[in-house]
Amino acid sequence: MNAKNLFLTCITGLLLSCGNLVMADDVPSDLAVTTVNINEADAKTLSKMLDGVGMRKAQDIIAYREKNGRFFLAEELSAVKGIGRTTVRKNEGKIVVN
């Protein structure tokens, strides 16, 4: 491969890899939300936003919240049956309690 072809290949690769950066502004607004208030969210929102939490666990979170009151710390979520510390750790940047 001569120098000209190598140069064109590198430029083409660079331009193709930058294409995703230009498209980043077109992210749907619902994906821009990165946190969820576990004291206010409904089951559908909890299951959608939290990794490792399906609809059943989301309903358990709401039942626990209704029985025991609001959460003051994200770590308290592990008191809900079926929600372990690992799940809380995976989601700690997403969980809001205010």
C-alpha positions as CSV (number, residue, x, y, z in Angstrom):
1,M,0.0,0.0,0.0
2,N,1.5,3.3,-1.0
3,A,1.5,6.4,1.2
4,K,-1.4,8.1,-0.7
5,N,-3.7,5.1,-0.2
6,L,-2.7,4.8,3.5
7,F,-3.4,8.4,4.0
8,L,-6.9,8.2,2.4
9,T,-7.7,5.1,4.4
10,C,-6.8,6.8,7.7
11,I,-8.8,9.9,6.8
12,T,-11.8,7.8,5.8
13,G,-11.6,5.9,9.1
14,L,-11.4,9.1,11.1
15,L,-14.4,10.7,9.3
16,L,-16.5,7.5,9.8
17,S,-15.7,7.3,13.5
18,C,-16.6,11.0,14.0
19,G,-20.0,10.5,12.4
20,N,-21.4,9.2,15.7
21,L,-20.3,12.3,17.5
22,V,-22.3,14.4,15.1
23,M,-25.4,12.3,15.6
24,A,-25.2,12.5,19.4
25,D,-27.4,15.6,19.4
26,D,-30.2,13.6,17.9
27,V,-30.7,11.5,21.1
28,P,-34.4,11.2,22.0
29,S,-35.3,13.3,25.0
30,D,-36.6,10.3,27.0
31,L,-33.1,8.8,26.9
32,A,-31.6,12.0,28.4
33,V,-33.2,11.3,31.8
34,T,-30.6,9.4,33.7
35,T,-32.0,9.4,37.3
36,V,-35.1,8.1,38.9
37,N,-36.7,9.1,42.2
38,I,-37.5,5.8,43.9
39,N,-39.9,7.6,46.3
40,E,-42.1,8.9,43.5
41,A,-41.7,6.8,40.4
42,D,-44.3,4.3,39.3
43,A,-43.5,0.6,38.6
44,K,-43.2,1.1,34.9
45,T,-40.6,3.9,35.3
46,L,-38.7,1.9,37.9
47,S,-38.5,-1.2,35.7
48,K,-37.4,0.9,32.7
49,M,-34.8,3.0,34.4
50,L,-33.1,0.5,36.9
51,D,-30.9,-2.3,35.6
52,G,-31.9,-5.7,37.0
53,V,-35.3,-4.5,38.1
54,G,-38.3,-5.9,36.2
55,M,-41.9,-5.1,36.6
56,R,-42.4,-7.6,39.5
57,K,-39.4,-6.1,41.5
58,A,-40.6,-2.6,40.7
59,Q,-44.0,-3.4,42.2
60,D,-42.3,-4.8,45.2
61,I,-40.4,-1.5,45.6
62,I,-43.6,0.4,45.6
63,A,-45.3,-2.0,48.0
64,Y,-42.3,-1.7,50.4
65,R,-42.4,2.1,50.0
66,E,-46.2,2.2,50.8
67,K,-45.8,0.0,53.9
68,N,-42.6,1.4,55.3
69,G,-42.5,5.0,54.1
70,R,-40.0,6.9,51.9
71,F,-36.4,5.9,51.3
72,F,-33.7,8.2,52.7
73,L,-30.7,6.5,51.1
74,A,-30.3,4.6,47.9
75,E,-28.8,1.7,49.9
76,E,-32.1,1.2,51.7
77,L,-33.5,-0.2,48.5
78,S,-31.7,-3.5,49.3
79,A,-34.2,-4.0,52.1
80,V,-36.8,-4.8,49.4
81,K,-37.1,-8.5,48.9
82,G,-35.3,-9.5,45.6
83,I,-33.2,-6.3,45.5
84,G,-29.7,-7.0,46.5
85,R,-26.7,-4.8,47.2
86,T,-25.3,-5.6,43.7
87,T,-28.4,-4.3,42.0
88,V,-28.2,-1.1,44.1
89,R,-24.5,-0.7,43.3
90,K,-25.2,-1.1,39.5
91,N,-27.8,1.7,39.8
92,E,-26.3,4.0,42.4
93,G,-25.8,6.8,39.8
94,K,-29.4,6.6,38.7
95,I,-31.2,6.5,42.1
96,V,-32.5,9.7,43.7
97,V,-34.4,9.8,47.0
98,N,-35.3,13.5,47.3
